[in-house]
Amino acid sequence: MNPAASAQRLMFGSGLGLLLATGFAYISGVAKIDSIGLELLFPLIGISLIGCSILVIQENGVFSNVFPNQDNSSLSAQVQNELSFTKKEEELGDAWAKLEHSMLSRELEEE
């Protein structure tokens, strides 16, 4: 599953959950419609999350860099590239460690 679809489902579900919780709070009498307080914050966040979930799935939207809309093949290619980059850096670090070890060994032998 691509990151954009996962983020879209998560935001949409969270937004609906907040709207549902707000509705239940109004029905049970925990929150009152006539007063302005923190109970107004939950439906606003819910609506914002639903709006953001619509923006996430768009190719050129605001969230396209954060949640890329990739298929499985491009996602696996990106992971392979990151793994090869990490392996190259690890080999380079090992080479520097061996060089440092040999230099320190020579200095100790000279003393």
N, C-alpha and C positions, 0 to 999 in steps of 0.2 A: 504494500500500500504506500502510496506516495505521501510525502509530508504535508502537502497542501490539503489533501482529502482528510487526513487525520486531524489536522488543526481545525479544519472547517467543521467536522463532526463534533469535535470537542467544544468549540465555541458555541455552536448552535445548540447543543445539548445543555450546556451550562446556562445559556441565555433562557432557554425554555424552562429549565429547572428553577431559575430565579423568578421568572414570571409566574410559574405555578405556585411556588412558595409564597409569593406576594398575594396571589389570589386566595390561597388557603388562609393566610393571615387576615385578610379582609373579611372572609366568610366567617371565621371563628371569632372575630371581634378583637383579636390581638392588636391589629393595626386599624386605625381610623382614617377614613378618606378625607374628613374635614380638617384634619390637623397636618401640618407640614413638619416632618421630622426625618429621622433616619429611615423610616419605612418607605419613603419616597426614593431613597437611594437604590434600593434593590430592583425595582422595575426599570429604572434608568440604566443600571448596569446590565440588566438582562436584555433590554432593547439594543444597547450598544454592542453587546456580544453577538447578538443575532445579525446586526449590521456588519460587524467585522467579519463574521463567518461568510457573508456574501462577498465581501471584498477579498477574502483569502483565496477563493477558488478562481478568481479572475487572473488571467495570464499577466496582464500589465498593471495590476492593482498595486496598492500601497504595500501590501505584505508579500509581494512576489519574490523579493530577495530573502526574506526571513523564512518563508515556507515555499520552497520551489515546487512547482507542479511537474514532477518527474515520473516517468514510468520505471518499471523494475530494471530494465536493461541499463538505462542511464544512471540509475541510482547505484547499481552494482559496479558499473564502470568508475563512478566517482569514489566508491569505497576502495576499489582496487588501486586507484591512483593514490589515495591517501595512505594506504598500507605500504605501497612501494616507496613513497616519499619518506615515511617513517622508518622503513628498513634501511634506506640509504643514509639517513641521518644517524641511525644507530650504528651502522658500519663505520661512518666517519668518526663518531665519538669513540668507538673501539680503537680505531687507528690512532687517534690522538692519545688515548690512554696507554697504548703499547709504546708509542714514542716517548711519552713522559716516563714510563716505567724503565725503558732502556736508558734514557738519559740519567735518571736518578741512580740506576744500578752502576753506570759508568763512574759517576761522581763518587759513589761509595767505594768502588774498587780503587780509585785513585788515592783516596785517603787512607 
